[in-house]
Amino acid sequence: MGHDAIKLELIEWLTKLEDDETIQYLKIVKDSKSTEHDWWEDLSENEKKGIERGLKDIEARRVFSHDEVKSKYGL
């Protein structure tokens, strides 16, 4: 599928989209590509805290590989 066809498919999808959260997310993505604006500033405090917790887990080596998780859950 060419870029023009994909764009038309996305336009059609967007015109029918009712999910406010998805619309806001797409706006953030669009704005992040067109400006020097730091996307971090658009995150909620809960989102920032979650990312910071994840980074601390990585630093403390409290992580599991993808294969370990798949194995644990029989995937």
N, C-alpha and C positions, 0 to 999 in steps of 0.2 A: 504494500500500500504506500503510495507516494505521500509526500508532506502535505500537498494540497488536500488530498482526500482525508488525511488524519485531521487537519485543521477544521475541515467542514464537519467531520464527525464530532470533534470536541465542541465546536460552536453549537451544534444541535443539542448535544448533551448539556452544555451550560445553560441554554435557554430553558431547559426543563428542570434544572437543578433547584431543589427547595431546601437543601440541608445548609443551614447558616454556618455551621462549623466548617464544612468543606469549602464553602464560598470564601470565608475569611482566610482559610489556609491557602487557597489558590491566590488570593489577593496578596498575601505575604510573599508567596513564591514569585509572583509577577514583580512586585516592588523590589525584591532582593536582587533580581536580575537587571533592573533598570537604574539602580542608584548605588551610591556608596553606603547606603544605610545598613547598619549592622542588625541582622535579623534577631540577635540576642535580645535587643531592646523590645521586640514585639512579643516576647514570650511572657507568660504569666509567672508569678513568683513560684507557684507549684511546679511548673515546667522547669524553671531554672534550678530549683532545689533538687528535682529528680535527676537532672543531668549532672549536677554537682555530686550527688550521692553515687551515681554510676561511675564518675571519674575517680572518686575516692575508693570505690570497690576495686577498680582496675589497679590503682596504685598499691592497694593492700593485697593484691592478688586474690581477691574474693570473686573469682570468675570461673566459668565453666566453658569449655569448648563446645562448639555446635555438635560435634560427634558425641560428647559426653551427655548432653541433654537429650539427643535423639535416642541414645542407648538407654538412658534412664526411663524414658517414656515409651520404649519399644517401637520407635519409629525407624 
